[in-house]
Amino acid sequence: MLRGIVSSLLEEAPMSLLAGVVEQLHAETGLERAAGWRRLRALAHELKTTREVWQ
């Protein structure tokens, strides 16, 4: 179930929302922004999303 929710977010959420997630991870954990985007991209590939930005 969680995989479906994450997949839907990666496919359909506004990029501004995803950017906010990356920014929050950076603020709360110190994760570099680029690393946050890499992690989202890796999740998108693992979940086989089709959104062009993840290709």
N, C-alpha and C positions, 0 to 999 in steps of 0.2 A: 504494500500500500504506500509506504513512504517513497519507494522508488518512483511510483506513478506521480506523486505530488511533486517531487523534485524535477522529474522529467517535464511535467507541465510548466513549472516555473521557468525552467531553462528554455523551453519552447515559446512561451507566451508572455512572460512578464516583460514589462517595459525595461529597456536597458538601464534607465535611470534607477529603477528599483534594484537591479542587480549591482549597479555601481554603488548604491547605498549599502548593500550587503558587504561588498568588498571594503568599503570605507569603514564600516562598523567593525569588521574583523581587524582592520589595521589599527583602529583606535583602541579596541579592547584587548587585543593580543599582541600587537606590534608586528603582525604578519605584513610583510611587504605587499604593497598593492599588486605588483606584477605577479607575485606568487599566488595571491587570491584569484586573479584572473586565470592563471594557469590551472589552478584547482577546479575552477568552474568549467573550464574547457575540457579538462580530463573527465570530469563527471559527465559532461555532455556527450563526449565520445563513448564512455562506458555505457551510457544509457541509450546510445544510438539516436540522439536527437537529430533533427533535420534542419534546424534553424541555420541559415547561411553564415551567421557571424561565428558559429562554432566550428565551421569546416576549415 
